[in-house]
Amino acid sequence: MEKSESAFAEGVDAFARGKSRAECPYPSEDDRQKLWLEGWETAKRADDLYVDGPP
């Protein structure tokens, strides 16, 4: 798996395990931080839609 794909997948997995957005393991100067946060946010949006339904 490519590093960028794995950072995104790590973010998705982190949300699924109940980790907060603030627990991103990558510092702001690391390009993987953006990908990790995108993964986390994507998982959160999917969870919100599942729990609350469409807006």
N, C-alpha and C positions, 0 to 999 in steps of 0.2 A: 504494500500500500504506500502511496506517495505521502510525503510528510504533510502536505496541505490537506489532503483527504483525511488523514488520520487526525489532524487537529480539529477539523469539523466534526468528525465522528466522536472524538473525545468530548466535545461540547455537548453533543446530543446525549451521549451516555451519562455525562455529569448531571444533566437536568433529570434524566430518568432515575438517577440514584439520589436525587434530592439535594444536590449541591447548589449553592447560590451562584448567581452571576459573578459576584465578587471573588469567588474562589478560582477564577481562571488562573491556571498555573504559569501563563506566559506573560512576561513584562510588556509594557506598551511598545517598546522598541523592537519587539519580535513580531514579524509578519504573521506568525501563527496565532497571535492573540485575536486578531480580527476574525480569523476562520473559526477559532474555538467559540468566540462570542456569537458568531452567526449560527453555528450549530446549536448552541444553547437556546438562542432566541427562536430558531426554527422549531425545536422540540417544544418550547413553551407555547408557541402559537398553536401547534398541533394539539397539545394538551388542552389549551383553552377552548378550542373548537370542539373537542371531544366532550369536555365537561359542560360547557355553557351553550354549545350549539352556535350556528352562524349568527353574526350580529343582526 
